[in-house]
Amino acid sequence: MIFAALFRRFTVATLLESPPSSLSRYSICAGPPRIINHQPQLWTPAADNILACLRKRLQQASGNLSSAPPPSLPFTGGWLGWLGYDFAWEIEDLPRINSDPLPFPVAYWYEPEAFAVLDHQQQELWLASSHPDQLDELEDRLQYSDYDDSPVGGDLLKPSVLLTSHADYKEMVRSAQEHIRAGDIFQANLSTRFVAQARLDPWDLYCRLYSINPSPFASYWQTPWGSVVSCSPERLVQLRGEQVQVRPIAGTRARGQTLTLDQCLAQELSTNAKEQAEHIMLVDLERNDLGRVCQWGSVVVDELLTIETYSHVMHLVSNIKGLLTPTHDVLSLIRAVFPGGTITGCPKVRCMEIIEQLEPVRRSLFYGSCGYLDYRGHLDLNILIRTLLVVPEHEFAPLRQQPVKIWGQVGAGIVADSDPQKEWEESLQKAQAQLIALRQMTGHI
């Protein structure tokens, strides 16, 4: 793979990967940050300074590359990074009840020294670097790479354990339904976290998960705090020029074991009155979010209640477009849509308050977003679902075949007539691809 040949050997490296489709023409990978005046161009601002940090980056953007990628590419230089769920505390005044036991910073953005963009449609690879002599080196790495893509296993030290019990999750659902009956909210997304311990290489885990469940907004991050392994199917927001898109997912069924059963489940999902009502409510939430920053009359739903299938689940998906007003910019857009309504509920702020009360730990990176911000103001962020966070057991140890903790988080949308048992089962179904990848990696199939 291109990422493995070019950048895997670095402590800081990123892959934003997409299978070829109408949603995902390009994949992007990058190595470590640029060094300017002996300072790595990497930032981890706290949750009261994130937008200011990103604004400063845009104002100081140099775009100093040794080659000029075609302007049609989505990323021609800029920053790669994430916004953890706690970024919401910068946007809204929310209660601070829970703590985050994971080591990842709430925000992480860096400007890569070199990167590659793969155009799946044209089968062209573009290389870029801030150092003119590095392009030949990158080409040599591709040509003479000794990367072995044969499967590599690991050892499962402790099987996955849910941190919220079956009974406690159902009680969370019932508590959310009390808020719905009281008129506080219409719908809420409640999640549960799981953890396992293993000895493995996070990159191999990502490759295994992606082979099982290729997704349009997948990503892999090597960082000083650990690795992020994500096969997300959901886009939070994209900006190209003045064109904005959001693509909410709401409504899930397990895949059928036969083609006939699969088709029956898809038909049942697409015609289910409860699922349709919940989905439309969240589409309206996203339309309202875009309406705060988009031109009057420009916000339209160009796809509604589409079925998308993945390895173990199928979803109801819609797509909403709008035109950003001249008085708003990419950072105004992020502020308007973060976090995604599909992983909070409706209305968003009240749901986040209730989530903080009902869930036992802060969500960390889960249900935040990751992606890129281009020098030109172009943006593409996913929602960090179907994601594993891999943390080394020993500080400063290399993340290859050493003991690690592997964290995941899954949830479901709760409405007035939700069945707590079924919502529990839906949550667990969403974890299947991650757990199967882990079991295959460690031989516990």
N, C-alpha and C positions, 0 to 999 in steps of 0.2 A: 504493500500500500504506500501511497505517496507520503502520508503523514509519518509512517514508521521509518521510511527511508530518509526523510529530511529532518524531522524535528523530535522524534520520540526520545532521543538521548538527552534532551535538555530537561532541567527541573521544571521550567515554565514552558509549556507548549499547549496548543489548542487545536482541536479539530471540530469544525461545524460541518456535519455530514448529512447528505440527503440522497436518497435513492432517486434516480431520474423519474420525474413526473411533472405534471403541469404546475404543481406547487413548488417544485424544488429542482431548478435547472442547474444550480451551482453548489459546489462544496468548497469550503475554505479551510486551510490549515496554516498554522504559524508557529514560529519558534519564540525564543525569549525576547524580552523588551529591548528597545533601543537604549543606548547609553549616550546621554548628552551631558557634557561637563561633568563626567564621572558619576552621573546620577541615573540609575535605571528609571525608565519612563513607565512606572508602575505605581498605582495609587489604591489605597484602601480607606477611603473616607468614612467617617462615622455617620450614623443615620440622621444627623442634622446638617450635614455638609455635602451630601452626595450630588445634588443638582448643581450646587455652586462649583464643585470640583469638575463636573462634566462641562459646565459652561466655560470654565477657564481653559479646559483642553481645546474646545472648539475655537475659542478666541485666539489661542496660541498655535493652532495647527500649522505645521510647516509643509507637510506633504512632500518632503524631500526624499524622493525615491530615485534610484539610479536608472530605473526604466519607467516608462509611462504606460500603465495598463490601459486598455481601451475604456473610455468613459461608460460604455454599456455594461461593464461588470458591476455587480452590486457593491463590491468592496474594492476600493483602489488605494487603501491606506486609511488608517485611523486607529480605532481602539476596539479591543475584544474584552468582554467581561460579563459580569453578572450583577444583578440586583436581588439580594435576598428578600424574603418576605418582610423582614423588619424595616425595609425601606418605607413601608406604609406608615411607620411612625413619624417619618419626616413630612409626609403629606397630610396626615390627619392626627388629631389629638385623641389617642387611644389609651386605654388602661394598660399599665405595665404590671402584669401579675406573674407571668411565667418567665423562666430563664432559658437560655439556649446552651445546652451542654456541648455542642459541637464547635470545633475550632475555626471554622471558616469565617472570614470577615463578611459583614453584611453587604458590602460593595467591593468590587475588585475589577479594575480596568487597567489595561496596559496597551502601549503602542508597540507592536512587534517590529523588530529589526528587519525581518524577512518573512514573506508569506507566499502562499500559492493559492490560486483560484482555479478550480476545475470546472469547465463548461461541459456538462454531461451531454447537452444537445449537440454541440459541435465537436465534441471529443477533443477539446483544446485545453492545454494547461498553461497558465500564465504564472510566471515567477517574478517577484519584485523584492527589492532590497534597498536599504538606505546606504549600502556600501557597494560601489560599482564592481569591485573585484569579487563580490560574493556570489554573483549570478553563475559564474563558471563553477564555483564550488558546489552550488546547489544542483546544477546539471550533472556534475560528476557523482554526487551522492545518489541521484536517481539512476544513473547508468550503471554504477558499480556497487549498488547496495547489496549487502549480503543478508538482508532481512529474511528471516524464515517465518512464513505465515502458517506453518503447521500448528495444530492445536497444542496448547500447553495447559497442563492441568494444575491442580493445587490440592490442598488438604483442608477439609472442613473441620475446624477445631470445635465450634459450637454451632448447632443448627439455629435457624432463624427463630426468634422469639418475639411475639407481639408485646408491645409495652402497654397496650390497653386491652384488657380482657374482653371476652365476648359479652359478658354481663355489663361491664362498664360502658362499652360502646353503645349497647342498646339503651342504656340509661341516658347517655349523651343524646341519642336520637329523641328519646321521649322528652328530655329537657328542651331541645330545640323546638319540638312540636308544641310545647307549652307556650313558648315565645310566639310561635305562629298563631296559635289560638288567641293569644292576648293582643294580637295586632302589631307586635314589634317588628316582625319580619314576614316575608312571604316564603323564603327558601333559604337554607344554609348548607354549606358544604362542611362536613365533619370528617376528620381523618384520624388514622391510627399509624403509629410508627412501629417498625420492626428492626431488629438488629441480629446479625450473625457474626461469627468470628471464623476466619479462615487464614490460610497461608497461600497467597496467590499474587499474581501480577495484575493490577487494575486494568492495564491495557488489554490483556488477554480476556478479562471479564467483559470489557466493552465489546471486543470483537465477537465474543460468543453471543452477547445479548443482541447486538445489531444483526447477526446472522439469523437469529430467531425472530426478531421483531424489527425489521428495518422501518424507520419512521422519518417523516419529512423534516423534523426539527431536532435531529439527534445531535449530540455533542459529547466530546471527551476533553477534560481539562486536567493537565498535570500542573500542580501548584505546590508551594512550600507547605501547605496545610494538609494536603491529601489530594485525592482525585475525585472528579465528578464524572459519573458514568450515566448518560441520559439517552433514552430513546423516546423523546417526547413527540406526540402526534399533534400538539396544539401550538399555534402561533398566538402570541399576545398582540403584537402590533408590527406593522411594516410601514415604512415611509420611503417613497421614491419621489423626489421633487415635492410636489404638493399633494400627491396621491397617497391616501392612508388606507390601510386594510386591517381589519381584525377578523379572527376566525374562531369563534367560540365553539366548544364541544360541550354538549350536555345531553345525556341519555346514553345508556350503555346496556349491551347484552353480551353474554358469553358467546363465543363462536360455536356453531353446531359441529358435531362429529361427522356428519355427512353433508353433502351438498344440499340435499333436500331439506334437512333440518336447519342448515345455515340460512337458506332462503326463507324458511318459515319464520325464523327468529328475526331476520331483517324486516320482513313484512309486519310482524307483530310490533317491533320497535317503532317503525315509521308510522304506524296507524294508532298507536297507544295514546289515548286521550291525556292521561297523566303526563307521559313523557313529552308530548307535544306542548302542553300547557307550560310545563317547566322550562322547556327549551325556548319557547317564544318569549317568556318572561325575561330570560337572560339575554336574548337577542335585543329586546327593548332596552335593557340596562346598558348594553354595549352601544346601541344607537344613541342613547342619552349621553354616554361618556364622550363619544365622538362629536356629538352636537355642541359640546362645550368649546371645542377648538376648531371645528370645521365650518366651512361656508354654509350659509343658510340654504336649505334645499338640496345640498349636495350629498347628504348621507342616504345611501340606498342599500337594501339587502339584495345582492345579486345572486346569492345561493341560499336556499332555505330548506332545512330539514333533509340534507343530503346524508346518505349512509356511507361511512368510510369504514373499511375493515382492516384489522390488524391481526397479529398472530393468534391472540387469545380472546379478543373482544372486538365488538363493532360499536360505532358511535353515531349519534346524530350530530351533524355539523352544519353550520351556516357561515356565510361570508358577508361582511359589511364593509362598504367603501365610503369614502368621503374625501373632500378637498380641504386641506389645511388652510385656514385664513392667513392673510399676510401679517396679521398682528400676533400670530402664534408661531412658535418654532418647535423643533424636535423635542426640546426639554419640556415645553408646555404639553406636548402630546403624551410623553411618558407620564407626567404628573396626572393627566386626565384619565388614563386607562389603567394605571397600576394600583393594586394588583388586579389580575383578571377576575371579572365577576363570576366566572364559572367555578372558581375555587374559593370564593368567599360566600356568595349568595346575594340576596336582594332584599332590602337595600344594602348596599355594600358596607357602609361605615358601621351601621348597627350590627350587621353580621360579624364584622371583624371584632367588635366588642364582645359579642357572645362567644365567638370562637376562642378568644383569649381566656374567657371564664371557664369554658367546658373542656378544652383540650389540655393535657397535663404538661406539655412543654411547648416552648416557642418553636415555630416552624422552621427556623434557620433558612437554608437555601430552598427547601421544599416549597413549591408553589410560588417561588419568585420567578425570575426570568434571566435568560442569558442570551448572548448573541453579539452583534457588532454595531458600532456607531462609526460611520464613515466620515472622513474629512469634510465631505460635501453636505453633511447632515443627513445622509441616508441611514436608515435604521432598520434592523430586523431582530426582534426578540421573540423567543418562545415562552412557554410556561413550563417550569421545571416539574413536570409530572413524569411518571415511569422512570424515575431517577434513583440512582444509588450513590451515596457518599461514602468513599473509602478512606479511612483514616488509619495511619500507621499506629501500631500499639506502642512503638518506641519512638520518641521524638528524634527528629533528624535522621532517622533510618531511611535508606532508599526503599522506594515502593516497588520492589521486584522480589517476588517469592518470599515475602516476610509476613509475620503475623499482622493482620489488619482487622479492624472492625468495619462492618459493612452495614450502613443504615439505609432504610427505605421508608417511604411514607405513602399511604394510599387512603382514599376516602370516597365519599358518595354524597350526592345532593339530597337533602332532606326536605320534604314538603309535608303538608298537613296529613295526607293520607298515606305516607310512607309506612311500609312494614319494616320495623327495626331489624328483623332477621334477614330480610332480603337486602337491606342496605349493607348489612355486615357481609353478606355473601358477595355482593357486587364489589365491595372494597377489596376483599381477598382475591377475587378474580382478576382485578387490575394488577395484582402483584405477581401473577403467574409467570409471565415471561422472565421477570427478574429472578424469581426463585428457581425456575428451570435452568436458566443460564448458570446460576451459582451451583446447582446440583450437578450439572454436566461438567462444570469446571473441576469439581472436587470428586467426581465419580460416584456421587450419591444420587443416582437417577431413580 
